[in-house]
């Protein structure tokens, strides 16, 4: 499980993001909708991306392949592997 997710205290999490954003951008202004859509969602995505490695993704893909949910193909020279849903 990714440390910090799922979020146990949403208000504390949102408070941290808002205050951190204002500290980094003291002239920032936005609506509550803008803060939700831009600041909070962007910060959450960046936090998750920083915590998920390519090896984590490969492990999940391998598991989905083993279950027959996802298939894989390689390009002609075998340098890249492409994944797709099995039909």
C-alpha positions in Angstrom: 0.0 0.0 0.0 1.2 3.5 -0.8 2.1 5.3 2.4 -0.4 8.2 3.0 -3.1 6.6 0.9 -5.9 6.0 1.5 -6.1 9.4 3.2 -7.3 9.0 6.7 -7.9 12.7 7.4 -9.1 14.5 4.3 -9.3 18.0 5.9 -5.7 17.7 7.2 -4.5 16.6 3.7 -6.4 19.5 2.0 -5.1 22.0 4.5 -1.5 20.9 3.9 -1.9 21.2 0.2 -3.5 24.6 0.3 -1.0 26.1 2.8 2.0 24.6 0.9 0.7 26.1 -2.4 0.3 29.5 -0.8 3.8 29.3 0.7 5.3 28.4 -2.7 3.1 30.9 -4.5 2.3 33.8 -2.2 0.4 35.8 -4.9 -1.8 32.8 -5.9 -5.6 33.3 -6.1 -8.2 30.9 -7.1 -11.8 29.8 -6.5 -12.7 26.8 -4.4 -13.4 24.9 -7.6 -10.1 25.9 -9.1 -8.2 24.9 -5.9 -10.0 21.6 -6.0 -9.5 20.9 -9.7 -6.0 22.3 -10.1 -4.1 22.4 -6.8 -5.4 19.4 -5.0 -5.8 17.1 -7.9 -2.4 18.0 -9.3 -0.6 17.6 -6.0 -2.3 14.2 -5.4 -1.2 13.0 -8.9 2.3 14.2 -8.3 2.5 12.5 -4.9 1.2 9.2 -6.3 3.5 9.3 -9.3 6.5 10.0 -7.1 5.6 6.9 -5.0 4.8 4.4 -7.8 7.8 3.0 -9.6 8.0 1.4 -13.0 8.7 -1.9 -11.3 5.4 -1.6 -9.4 3.6 -1.1 -12.7 5.4 -4.0 -14.3 4.5 -6.3 -11.3 0.8 -5.3 -11.7 0.9 -5.8 -15.5 2.6 -9.3 -15.0 -0.2 -10.2 -12.6 -2.9 -9.1 -15.0 -1.2 -11.0 -17.8 -1.1 -14.2 -15.6 -4.9 -13.8 -15.0 -5.6 -13.4 -18.8 -6.9 -9.9 -18.3 -4.1 -8.0 -20.2 -2.0 -9.2 -23.1 1.4 -8.1 -24.3 3.1 -7.7 -27.6 6.6 -6.7 -28.5 7.6 -4.4 -31.4 9.6 -5.9 -34.3 13.0 -5.5 -32.7 11.8 -6.6 -29.3 12.9 -3.3 -27.7 9.4 -2.3 -26.4 6.5 -4.2 -24.9 3.0 -3.0 -25.5 0.1 -3.9 -23.3 -3.6 -4.1 -24.1 -6.8 -5.5 -22.6 -7.7 -9.1 -23.7 -11.0 -9.4 -25.5 
